[in-house]
């Protein structure tokens, strides 16, 4: 996903293998489970658990950040259909808050 609904995108698709997160899983596990990591095995187990529960497109879809999870072979027709649906979309440009200052 290259954008999101909160940033104003119109259509968001993700593949089932997508990893959607603010930071990488290693860093997240180190921060979230700092107290529980006592060995390399603990870290590996917690990393796998984090990937399974949080680092997938289904969590983002349930939160409304993704419109649909599609198979890679469906990408071209789905993107074409989305672009055709948005062909005549009109979004007014926000007014400028200030002009350019002379330098």
N, C-alpha and C positions, 0 to 999 in steps of 0.2 A: 504494500500500500504506500503510495507516494504522498498522500494527503489524507485528510479525514473530514468528517462532517463538521466538527467544531471549527475547522479552518475554512469552511465554505465550499467544499467540493460537492458536486451534484450526485455522482455515482461512485461507489467504492466496491470493488470486487477483490476477492482474495482466493488464492489457491489453497487446497487443504494442507499443503506442506508449509504454508507461510508461518513465519515467526514474527509476531507483532508485540513489540515491547518498547519501552522508553530506553532501556539499557540492555546490554548483553546478559545472558543468563548467569554467567560466571560471577559477574559483579553483583547482580541482584541476590544470588544465593549467599555470597560472602557477607552482604549487608543484612539480609533478612534472617539468616540462620547462624549468625556469628556465634551465638551462645551454644548452639547445638553441634557445631562442627568440632569433633575431637580427633578425627583421623581422615585419611584420604578416602577410605571406604564410606564414611559418613558424608563427605562432600560429594562423592559420586552419586550416592543414593539420593541426597537432597537435590542435586542438580537434575537427575532424571525425573524426580517427583515434580519439581518446579516446571520443567519442560512439558510434562504430561498435563498438568493442571492449569497453567497460566500462559504458556508460550505457544498458543495455537489460535487460529482465526475464529474458533467457535466462541471463545470468551469475548472477543471483540464484536462478533456478530450479535451475541446475546445483549451486549451493552448498547447496540445500535450504531456502532462505528463503521460497520460493513453492511452493504446492502445484500450481498449474496456471496456464498462460497462456491466457486466454480472449478471445474476440472480444467487443466491447462489446454486441452484440445478445444474447449468452448470459448477460449479467450477472444479470438478474432471476431467471431460472430456476435458475441455479447458486447464487445467494445463498439463495433459498428452499429449495433442496434441502439446503444446508449447515445452515441454521437448523433445518430439520425433523430432520436427523440429530442435531443437538445439543440437541434439545428436552428430553430427559430427562437430560441430563448433570448429574452431581453433582460438585462440587468443594468439598471442605471449606474453610471459611474458616480461615486461619491464626490461631493464638492470639495474643492481644495480648502485646506485650513489656512493656508497662507501662500503667497506667491514666492517666486524666486528672489532672493536678495541680490542686489547688484554688487559685484565684486570688482 
